[in-house]
Amino acid sequence: MTYGHGVQHPAASWARAALAAQSVTVSNTGSLTAATADLEARWVEVTDGPECGWTSHPELDRAHGTLRSAEEAATYPIAHPGCLRRFIPRPDLNHDPAIEEGQPA
């Protein structure tokens, strides 16, 4: 497979990357479902690569070590293929009115 900028990759490497991204997306979505349904968590703590942005890798809004609403986390279960993102449920923060999206955990 040849990408727009002329780089070539075998179809098998593309398929592995696509399946890995889908696996992490499904895993994180399942974690969020359990966090919200079973633990009634409204907030999650994000672990991710230290340079990973929230919506894409180069974004300046870094994901690692931040608090995100479960709704926002469901919108961005990963930021890019190869993403290391995981969510830690934080039901202890459910009733804290001072929590803001993206603040440090």
Number of C-alpha atoms within 10 A of each C-alpha: 12 10 8 7 6 8 8 10 11 9 11 10 11 12 11 11 14 13 13 15 19 14 12 19 21 14 15 20 21 14 18 26 16 14 21 19 11 9 14 16 21 20 27 27 23 23 17 21 16 11 14 23 19 26 17 17 18 13 13 12 15 21 27 23 16 19 26 26 20 24 13 15 21 17 12 17 24 27 22 17 16 12 18 16 21 23 23 15 24 21 15 13 15 14 9 8 7 6 16 13 11 19 12 15 13
